[in-house]
Amino acid sequence: MAKQQVEVEELTSFLEERADYLEEDELLACTVQDGDFYKSIYAALISRGTKLIVGPRGCGKTHLMRYVWTKCKGDESLPLAIYISFNKYFRLEPLLKSKPNAIALFNTWVLAKILIAAHEVACDIEDDQELDLSSILFATKQDLESIVERLEQSLSPTSDLEFLVERISVSGVTSALHSLTEWLERKRIVVLLDDAAITLTPEYLYEFFDIVRTLKTSRISPKASVYPGTTEYGPKFHVAHEAESVDAWLSIEADNYALVLGAIAQKRFNEYEKIPDDISQLLKYAAFGIPRAYLMMLREYHSDNSRSSQQKFNKLIEKYTSVRLSEYRSLVSKLPRLESIIDTGEATLNKIVELIKDANSPTKKTIQKQIIVGIEEEENPLFNRMISLLVEVGLLLKLPNVSHGEDRSYERYIPHLALLIRNRVFSQGLHGFSPQHMIEFIGRKNVKHPVRRTSKTLLGEDLLQKLQLTLPPCRKCNAIRLTDTQRFCHQCGSLLVDESTFNKCMALELSNLPRLTSWQSKVITGLDGAKTVGDILSMQDPGTELRKLRRVGRKTADKIISNVLLYVDEFLS
């Protein structure tokens, strides 16, 4: 697969849309509180019982959780809420290769982070950052942070912390949370577990959801954010019985779709009224239910100095779709054994777009639209894995299944509308640029039946044969593996070990970092002693070293460092 580098000239716009970068006052002020869609999610987050908040990146899972957490802090009539982000869990991945008790250490890390969050929310509510809660929450916040910090460095806790580590258990944490809830005079507590979709390390994922399962009590209600399609819950966590799934991805099929995104933009983008109505409406569809994407496109359109609206719009759609596809391709770096499946997935997506385009050809002479493909259900795990990855990154929206005859059931999907817009699905035969025409086309009633295909008729024999795992060779003799379950090399007998994804991230050359501009990638090659991401992170003062380079000042150095850190967080999330 050819590597595509997507330049991101400005980091500011991206950070403005990330909920984890918003101050609490801003979070309260810019959150849409009306409408049935978000009200139902708020209610689920505050309610009793375990809930799974499901949606791709950027759909608002973090925003929703942090909003509820902030609201609950300031309202004594609501349950106590603690918020924990697990976006750095992959820093513990090397422990799986180096420590025989890696799963136990991961368990300790999760529980310690919950206790730290409990400390922080109690200090905020009591307005006392020096509050000593060690009698309720096992230990001081500093000791718990020391445990977390060492584990994220792939180190075992120090000997003086071992006694504390042995005391930290799920039963102990539930007892501590009950005591804290009573001490703060709240009736119950909700535990908001963000970035819980740790899909790339199943050993940790299974342990995590076992913690979620056992953490629940009559007064403790866990809520976990997960990705659609690919999250595996392990043998002990049965979703249908253990939790209720709540969809946080706003469907483009929803009656109030445009109103909801418009309300978000009015709160988050001050220049919203300066965007032409037809452009802002078309960008809502191009965002495909992802508020962060809509806000970023509005900002970029507004800041573009191109002469015509057509130039600005086309440039924006081309860049946005390139970024989305680049994000999908980047899965290869995290899941190298799925490289062939990911490659085939992109080819499949292109085929789906062409099918939809053909179904909407002007020669069809219909007043309806066709944007749904139906794929007959079958037991092909590699094909299903391929489709689920496209759903996870938000390139396919899954709709409820439909039956066609007694023995046939179809899984229905809508491909990303930005891809359909880029491929002129809604403007075929149209001369010139007419946003209003495309809006009216998208607003048409759907054809009754989807474009129906089996995996074979969708992919064809050649692509179907490419659906196979890409297995890493033996490190000693370079012999190709024969099966995915093979543990020893059939040629030299050496133990077969997969490379740590964390180590892969650290070994990435800075000049190949996707988030750096062409100029930044070029200039950073002159940095002595720092060629990889890991080199930058290990420097005591990387900013000073970067400023030694020609034409690199403080702002540019800060921007490069921010891009490196942001890439690491995204890569390991």
Sequence and secondary structure as in RCSB ss.txt:
>XXXX:A:sequence
MAKQQVEVEELTSFLEERADYLEEDELLACTVQDGDFYKSIYAALISRGTKLIVGPRGCGKTHLMRYVWTKCKGD
ESLPLAIYISFNKYFRLEPLLKSKPNAIALFNTWVLAKILIAAHEVACDIEDDQELDLSSILFATKQDLESIVER
LEQSLSPTSDLEFLVERISVSGVTSALHSLTEWLERKRIVVLLDDAAITLTPEYLYEFFDIVRTLKTSRISPKAS
VYPGTTEYGPKFHVAHEAESVDAWLSIEADNYALVLGAIAQKRFNEYEKIPDDISQLLKYAAFGIPRAYLMMLRE
YHSDNSRSSQQKFNKLIEKYTSVRLSEYRSLVSKLPRLESIIDTGEATLNKIVELIKDANSPTKKTIQKQIIVGI
EEEENPLFNRMISLLVEVGLLLKLPNVSHGEDRSYERYIPHLALLIRNRVFSQGLHGFSPQHMIEFIGRKNVKHP
VRRTSKTLLGEDLLQKLQLTLPPCRKCNAIRLTDTQRFCHQCGSLLVDESTFNKCMALELSNLPRLTSWQSKVIT
GLDGAKTVGDILSMQDPGTELRKLRRVGRKTADKIISNVLLYVDEFLS
>XXXX:A:secstr
          SHHHHHH GGGS HHHHHHT    SHHHHHHHHHHHSSS EEEE  TTSSHHHHHHHHHHHHHH 
TTS EEEEEE TTGGGGTTHHHH TTHHHHHHHHHHHHHHHHHHHHHHHHHT TT   TTTSSS HHHHHHHHHH
HHTT    GGGHHHHHH  HHHHHHHHHHHHHHTT S EEEEEES   TT HHHHHHHHHHHHHH  SSEEEEEE
E TTT    SS  HHHH EEEE S  TTSTTHHHHHHHHHHHH TTGGGS HHHHHHHHHHHTT HHHHHHHHHH
HHH   SSHHHHHHHHHHHHHHHHHHHHHTHHHH GGGHHHHHHHHHHHHHHHHHHHHHT GGG  SSB   EEE
E    HHHHHHHHHHHHTTSEEEEEEEE SSS EEEEEEE HHHHHHTTTTSTT  S  HHHHHHHHTS B SS 
EEE HHHHHHHHHHHT S      TTT    S TT  B TTT  B     HHHHHHHSBGGG TTS HHHHHHGG
G TT  BHHHHHH S HHHHHHTSTT  HHHHHHHHHHHHHHHHHHT 
